[in-house]
Amino acid sequence: MSLARNITLHMPKRLEIGAGAIARVGEWAGDAGRVLVLASPHTAGLVDRLGISGHVTVFDAIPGEPDIPCLEAALTAARDAQPDLVVGLGGGSVMDLAKLVAAMWDGEQGLADVAGPNRVAGRRSRLVQVATTAGTGSEAGIRALITDPVAGNKIAVESPHLIADLAVLDPELTFSVPPAVTAATGIDAMAHCVEAFTNRKAHPVIDGFARMGVDLVGRYLARAVQDGSDTEAREGLMLASFYGGICLGPVNTAAGHALAYPLGTLLHLPHGLANAIIFPHVLAFNESVVPEKTAEVARALGLDPADGLLPAAHRFCADLGVEMRLSAHGASPDQLSRFASDAHAIRRLMDNNPRDMSVEEALAIYHAAF
């Protein structure tokens, strides 16, 4: 909590913000040569709007939670395309994959060689990240996550070589995101900010970005859920997501994301939804050790904790249309112990939490969310 702790901020070299900003990718890229666009089946139709000149190859076989076989297929496509420019056009999963492809396709390193912090040798392709959701903030950050389908966990890669040369926040690209997805991804963006804000490694510089992100979610998330074409609200959420991505660099998330990850790898819930379900429980769990910051979050979100913080935060998420019961998403009671043990083992996040959380306390949260 002191400025005495050294931190390093990595940000995209250039950021384009605003309605229609996607068209500026082509202007920035110039004669791009060979281009590989990584997209989802839902975002592949946006490729023409990039305005890129050159030979464009599209790889869109990317699921909601990309795994090691998906990465290997994308690297094969990249080695066939020999791209001078890699573009991530999609949500966090697509952009995470784009980072790894840009950094790895033209080198000798495999995933095991780059896993962990600062092990990427370097990048030879320019990288553009075009966000089409407002949640992960992946366009701002230096981390990429890939699921190991055998171990049932996520492998994290962290390196300044994963930062984008150009990031694009175009609110028009999020107009078609359904209300339920808008709500869940918006809560995910807010959770990035809250978990960094209340973190053991919290830093005043990052607190500033976190406060702005939480404030934007409090002002605009309900509006964007109610009217998907509200440009101001959509842009506000994209900024909140970007600020959350900045928070992930020098501080990162904590128990909330640790508890959410098994819901993605084992229950196959979308990342934003998993975080939305967990968020109220961890916010309330940490309240006793970070009361002032928790109260600040509650005020920014307009929560009325008169009958308790947990019910108030739960109502905030549920009123946005999020189904908050794990049982409604296919979870069974016998899975909860595995969720708890897997989450507790994610020490890179659990050790950031302001309050120690035992396996039994993690299990109690899953039971409460069930």
C-alpha positions as CSV (number, residue, x, y, z in Angstrom):
1,M,0.0,0.0,0.0
2,S,3.0,2.2,-0.2
3,L,4.7,4.1,-3.1
4,A,7.9,2.6,-1.8
5,R,7.1,-0.6,-3.7
6,N,8.4,-0.5,-7.2
7,I,6.0,-1.3,-10.0
8,T,6.2,-1.4,-13.8
9,L,3.4,-0.3,-16.0
10,H,3.2,-1.8,-19.5
11,M,0.6,-0.3,-21.9
12,P,-0.2,-0.6,-25.6
13,K,2.0,1.7,-27.7
14,R,-1.1,3.2,-29.3
15,L,-4.7,3.3,-28.2
16,E,-7.7,4.1,-30.5
17,I,-11.0,4.9,-28.7
18,G,-14.4,5.7,-30.1
19,A,-17.2,4.8,-32.4
20,G,-15.8,3.6,-35.7
21,A,-12.3,3.2,-34.4
22,I,-11.9,-0.2,-36.0
23,A,-11.5,1.4,-39.4
24,R,-8.3,3.1,-38.1
25,V,-6.5,-0.2,-38.0
26,G,-5.9,-0.2,-41.7
27,E,-4.7,3.4,-41.6
28,W,-2.2,2.5,-38.8
29,A,-1.1,-0.8,-40.5
30,G,-0.4,0.8,-43.9
31,D,0.9,-1.8,-46.4
32,A,0.6,-4.6,-43.9
33,G,1.9,-7.4,-46.0
34,R,0.8,-10.8,-44.7
35,V,-1.8,-10.6,-42.0
36,L,-3.3,-13.3,-39.7
37,V,-6.5,-12.4,-38.0
38,L,-7.5,-14.5,-35.0
39,A,-11.3,-14.3,-34.5
40,S,-14.2,-16.3,-33.1
41,P,-16.9,-17.6,-35.3
42,H,-19.0,-14.6,-34.1
43,T,-16.4,-11.9,-34.9
44,A,-15.0,-13.2,-38.1
45,G,-17.6,-11.2,-40.0
46,L,-16.0,-8.0,-38.8
47,V,-12.7,-8.6,-40.6
48,D,-13.5,-6.4,-43.6
49,R,-14.2,-3.4,-41.2
50,L,-10.5,-3.5,-40.2
51,G,-9.7,-1.9,-43.6
52,I,-6.4,-3.8,-43.9
53,S,-4.6,-4.0,-47.2
54,G,-2.5,-7.0,-47.8
55,H,-3.0,-10.8,-47.8
56,V,-5.4,-11.6,-45.0
57,T,-5.7,-15.1,-43.5
58,V,-8.5,-15.7,-40.9
59,F,-8.3,-18.3,-38.2
60,D,-11.6,-18.5,-36.3
61,A,-11.7,-22.0,-34.8
62,I,-11.4,-20.5,-31.3
63,P,-13.8,-21.7,-28.5
64,G,-14.8,-19.7,-25.5
65,E,-12.0,-21.2,-23.4
66,P,-9.1,-21.9,-25.8
67,D,-7.0,-24.8,-24.8
68,I,-3.6,-26.2,-25.8
69,P,-4.8,-28.0,-29.0
70,C,-6.4,-24.7,-30.1
71,L,-3.1,-22.9,-29.5
72,E,-1.2,-25.6,-31.5
73,A,-3.7,-25.3,-34.4
74,A,-3.4,-21.5,-34.4
75,L,0.4,-21.7,-34.4
76,T,0.2,-24.1,-37.4
77,A,-2.0,-21.6,-39.2
78,A,0.4,-18.8,-38.4
79,R,3.4,-20.8,-39.7
80,D,1.5,-21.4,-42.9
81,A,0.6,-17.7,-43.2
82,Q,4.0,-16.3,-42.2
83,P,2.3,-13.1,-40.9
84,D,4.0,-9.7,-40.6
85,L,1.0,-8.6,-38.6
86,V,-1.2,-10.5,-36.1
87,V,-4.7,-9.2,-35.2
88,G,-6.8,-10.4,-32.3
89,L,-10.4,-9.6,-33.1
90,G,-12.7,-10.7,-30.3
91,G,-13.0,-11.1,-26.6
92,G,-10.4,-12.0,-24.1
93,S,-9.9,-15.6,-25.2
94,V,-9.2,-14.5,-28.8
95,M,-6.9,-11.7,-27.7
96,D,-4.9,-14.0,-25.4
97,L,-4.4,-16.5,-28.2
98,A,-3.3,-13.6,-30.5
99,K,-0.6,-12.6,-28.0
100,L,0.8,-16.1,-27.9
101,V,0.7,-16.6,-31.6
102,A,2.4,-13.3,-32.3
103,A,5.1,-14.2,-29.8
104,M,5.7,-17.9,-30.6
105,W,4.9,-18.6,-34.3
106,D,8.4,-17.7,-35.6
107,G,10.5,-19.1,-32.8
108,E,11.5,-22.3,-31.1
109,Q,9.7,-21.9,-27.8
110,G,6.7,-24.1,-26.9
111,L,4.1,-23.4,-24.3
112,A,6.1,-25.1,-21.5
113,D,9.0,-22.8,-22.4
114,V,7.0,-19.6,-22.0
115,A,4.7,-20.4,-19.1
116,G,5.2,-18.2,-16.1
117,P,6.6,-14.7,-15.9
118,N,9.2,-13.2,-18.3
119,R,10.1,-16.3,-20.2
120,V,9.1,-15.2,-23.7
121,A,12.1,-14.7,-25.9
122,G,10.6,-11.9,-28.1
123,R,8.1,-11.1,-30.8
124,R,8.8,-10.6,-34.5
125,S,5.2,-9.8,-35.6
126,R,3.3,-6.6,-35.0
127,L,0.3,-7.1,-32.8
128,V,-3.1,-5.4,-33.0
129,Q,-5.8,-6.1,-30.4
130,V,-9.4,-5.2,-31.3
131,A,-11.8,-5.8,-28.4
132,T,-15.3,-6.9,-29.2
133,T,-16.5,-7.3,-25.5
134,A,-16.0,-5.2,-22.4
135,G,-14.7,-7.5,-19.7
136,T,-11.3,-9.1,-19.7
137,G,-9.1,-6.0,-20.6
138,S,-6.8,-8.4,-22.4
139,E,-6.0,-5.7,-25.0
140,A,-4.3,-3.7,-22.2
141,G,-2.3,-6.4,-20.6
142,I,0.8,-8.6,-20.7
143,R,-0.8,-11.9,-19.7
144,A,-2.4,-14.7,-21.7
145,L,-4.2,-17.8,-20.3
146,I,-4.6,-21.1,-22.0
147,T,-6.5,-24.1,-20.6
148,D,-4.7,-27.4,-20.1
149,P,-7.6,-29.9,-20.9
150,V,-5.7,-32.8,-19.2
151,A,-4.9,-31.1,-15.9
152,G,-8.1,-29.1,-15.9
153,N,-6.3,-25.8,-15.1
154,K,-5.2,-22.6,-16.8
155,I,-1.6,-22.0,-17.8
156,A,-0.6,-18.3,-17.4
157,V,2.1,-16.6,-19.6
158,E,3.3,-13.2,-18.6
159,S,5.7,-11.0,-20.6
160,P,6.1,-7.5,-21.9
161,H,6.5,-9.1,-25.3
162,L,2.8,-9.8,-25.2
163,I,1.8,-6.1,-25.2
164,A,-0.1,-4.8,-28.2
165,D,1.4,-2.3,-30.6
166,L,-2.2,-1.0,-31.2
167,A,-5.3,-1.5,-29.1
168,V,-8.8,-0.5,-30.3
169,L,-11.8,0.2,-28.2
170,D,-14.8,0.7,-30.5
171,P,-18.1,0.6,-28.7
172,E,-20.0,-0.1,-31.9
173,L,-18.4,-3.6,-31.9
174,T,-20.2,-4.4,-28.6
175,F,-23.7,-3.4,-29.7
176,S,-24.7,-6.9,-30.6
177,V,-23.4,-8.5,-27.3
178,P,-26.5,-9.9,-25.6
179,P,-27.7,-8.4,-22.3
180,A,-26.7,-11.4,-20.2
181,V,-23.1,-11.5,-21.7
182,T,-22.9,-7.7,-21.3
183,A,-23.8,-8.0,-17.6
184,A,-21.3,-10.9,-16.9
185,T,-18.4,-9.4,-18.8
186,G,-19.0,-6.0,-17.2
187,I,-18.9,-7.6,-13.7
188,D,-15.7,-9.3,-14.7
189,A,-14.1,-6.0,-15.7
190,M,-15.3,-4.6,-12.3
191,A,-13.9,-7.6,-10.5
192,H,-10.4,-7.0,-12.0
193,C,-10.5,-3.5,-10.6
194,V,-11.9,-4.5,-7.2
195,E,-9.5,-7.4,-6.7
196,A,-6.5,-5.2,-7.5
197,F,-7.9,-2.4,-5.3
198,T,-8.3,-4.6,-2.3
199,N,-5.1,-6.7,-3.0
200,R,-2.2,-7.3,-0.7
201,K,0.0,-5.9,-3.5
202,A,-2.3,-2.8,-4.0
203,H,-0.5,0.3,-5.1
204,P,-1.7,3.9,-5.1
205,V,-1.1,4.3,-8.8
206,I,-3.1,1.2,-9.7
207,D,-5.8,2.2,-7.1
208,G,-6.4,5.2,-9.4
209,F,-7.2,3.0,-12.4
210,A,-9.2,0.7,-10.2
211,R,-11.4,3.5,-8.9
212,M,-12.1,4.8,-12.4
213,G,-13.0,1.3,-13.6
214,V,-15.4,0.6,-10.7
215,D,-17.0,4.0,-11.1
216,L,-17.6,3.5,-14.8
217,V,-19.2,0.1,-14.2
218,G,-21.5,1.7,-11.5
219,R,-22.5,4.4,-13.9
220,Y,-22.9,2.5,-17.2
221,L,-23.4,-1.3,-16.8
222,A,-27.1,-1.2,-16.1
223,R,-27.6,1.2,-19.0
224,A,-25.7,-1.0,-21.4
225,V,-27.7,-4.1,-20.3
226,Q,-31.0,-2.2,-20.8
227,D,-30.0,-0.7,-24.2
228,G,-27.2,-2.4,-26.1
229,S,-26.9,0.5,-28.6
230,D,-26.2,3.1,-25.9
231,T,-22.9,4.3,-27.3
232,E,-21.9,6.3,-24.2
233,A,-22.6,3.4,-21.9
234,R,-20.8,0.9,-24.2
235,E,-17.7,3.2,-24.4
236,G,-17.7,3.6,-20.6
237,L,-17.6,-0.1,-20.1
238,M,-14.8,-0.6,-22.7
239,L,-12.8,2.0,-20.7
240,A,-13.6,0.2,-17.5
241,S,-12.4,-3.1,-19.0
242,F,-9.2,-1.4,-20.3
243,Y,-8.5,0.0,-16.8
244,G,-9.1,-3.4,-15.3
245,G,-6.5,-4.8,-17.8
246,I,-4.0,-2.3,-16.6
247,C,-4.7,-3.3,-13.0
248,L,-3.8,-6.9,-13.9
249,G,-0.2,-6.0,-14.8
250,P,1.6,-4.9,-11.6
251,V,-1.0,-6.1,-9.1
252,N,-3.3,-8.8,-10.6
253,T,-6.4,-10.4,-9.2
254,A,-6.9,-12.5,-6.1
255,A,-9.3,-15.1,-4.6
256,G,-12.3,-14.1,-6.7
257,H,-10.6,-15.1,-9.9
258,A,-9.0,-18.1,-8.3
259,L,-12.5,-19.4,-7.4
260,A,-13.8,-18.5,-10.8
261,Y,-11.2,-20.5,-12.8
262,P,-12.4,-24.0,-11.9
263,L,-15.8,-23.0,-13.0
264,G,-14.4,-22.4,-16.5
265,T,-12.0,-25.3,-16.7
266,L,-14.2,-28.0,-15.1
267,L,-17.8,-26.7,-15.4
268,H,-17.0,-24.9,-18.7
269,L,-18.8,-21.6,-17.7
270,P,-17.8,-18.5,-19.7
271,H,-15.1,-16.6,-17.7
272,G,-17.3,-13.5,-17.2
273,L,-20.2,-15.5,-15.8
274,A,-18.0,-17.5,-13.5
275,N,-16.6,-14.2,-12.0
276,A,-20.1,-12.7,-11.7
277,I,-21.3,-15.7,-9.7
278,I,-18.3,-15.5,-7.3
279,F,-17.9,-11.8,-7.0
280,P,-20.4,-11.0,-4.2
281,H,-19.1,-13.8,-2.0
282,V,-15.5,-12.8,-2.1
283,L,-16.3,-9.1,-1.8
284,A,-18.1,-9.9,1.5
285,F,-15.4,-12.4,2.6
286,N,-12.7,-9.7,2.4
287,E,-14.8,-6.9,3.9
288,S,-13.5,-7.3,7.5
289,V,-9.8,-6.8,6.5
290,V,-10.3,-4.0,3.9
291,P,-13.4,-2.2,5.2
292,E,-12.7,1.3,3.9
293,K,-11.9,0.2,0.3
294,T,-14.9,-2.2,0.4
295,A,-17.2,0.6,1.4
296,E,-15.8,2.7,-1.4
297,V,-16.6,0.0,-3.9
298,A,-20.1,-0.4,-2.5
299,R,-20.7,3.4,-2.8
300,A,-19.5,3.4,-6.4
301,L,-21.8,0.6,-7.4
302,G,-24.8,2.1,-5.6
303,L,-25.1,-0.9,-3.2
304,D,-27.3,-0.5,-0.1
305,P,-25.7,-2.8,2.4
306,A,-28.3,-2.1,5.1
307,D,-29.1,-5.8,5.3
308,G,-25.5,-6.9,4.7
309,L,-22.9,-6.5,1.9
310,L,-23.4,-10.0,0.5
311,P,-27.1,-9.7,-0.2
312,A,-26.6,-6.2,-1.6
313,A,-23.8,-7.3,-4.0
314,H,-25.8,-10.4,-5.0
315,R,-28.8,-8.2,-5.9
316,F,-26.5,-6.0,-8.0
317,C,-25.5,-8.9,-10.1
318,A,-28.9,-10.7,-10.2
319,D,-30.8,-7.4,-11.1
320,L,-28.6,-7.3,-14.2
321,G,-30.0,-10.6,-15.3
322,V,-27.2,-12.9,-14.2
323,E,-28.3,-16.3,-13.0
324,M,-26.3,-16.6,-9.8
325,R,-26.9,-20.2,-8.9
326,L,-24.2,-22.7,-9.8
327,S,-26.9,-25.4,-9.7
328,A,-28.7,-23.7,-12.6
329,H,-25.5,-23.9,-14.7
330,G,-25.1,-27.7,-14.4
331,A,-23.0,-27.9,-11.3
332,S,-23.5,-30.9,-8.9
333,P,-22.8,-31.0,-5.2
334,D,-20.1,-33.6,-5.6
335,Q,-18.1,-31.2,-7.8
336,L,-17.7,-28.5,-5.2
337,S,-14.8,-30.1,-3.3
338,R,-12.8,-30.4,-6.5
339,F,-13.6,-26.8,-7.3
340,A,-12.4,-25.7,-3.8
341,S,-9.1,-27.7,-3.9
342,D,-8.3,-26.5,-7.4
343,A,-9.0,-22.9,-6.5
344,H,-7.0,-23.0,-3.3
345,A,-4.0,-24.4,-5.3
346,I,-3.9,-21.3,-7.5
347,R,-1.4,-19.6,-5.2
348,R,-0.3,-16.9,-7.7
349,L,-3.8,-15.4,-7.1
350,M,-4.8,-16.7,-3.6
351,D,-1.6,-15.2,-2.1
352,N,-2.7,-11.8,-3.3
353,N,-6.0,-11.9,-1.4
354,P,-6.1,-9.5,1.6
355,R,-7.6,-12.2,3.8
356,D,-6.2,-15.8,3.9
357,M,-8.8,-18.3,2.6
358,S,-8.6,-21.9,3.5
359,V,-9.9,-24.8,1.4
360,E,-12.9,-25.1,3.8
361,E,-13.7,-21.4,3.4
362,A,-13.5,-21.7,-0.4
363,L,-15.8,-24.7,-0.3
364,A,-18.2,-22.7,1.9
365,I,-18.4,-20.0,-0.8
366,Y,-19.1,-22.6,-3.5
367,H,-21.9,-24.1,-1.3
368,A,-23.3,-20.6,-0.8
369,A,-23.2,-20.0,-4.6
370,F,-24.7,-23.4,-5.4
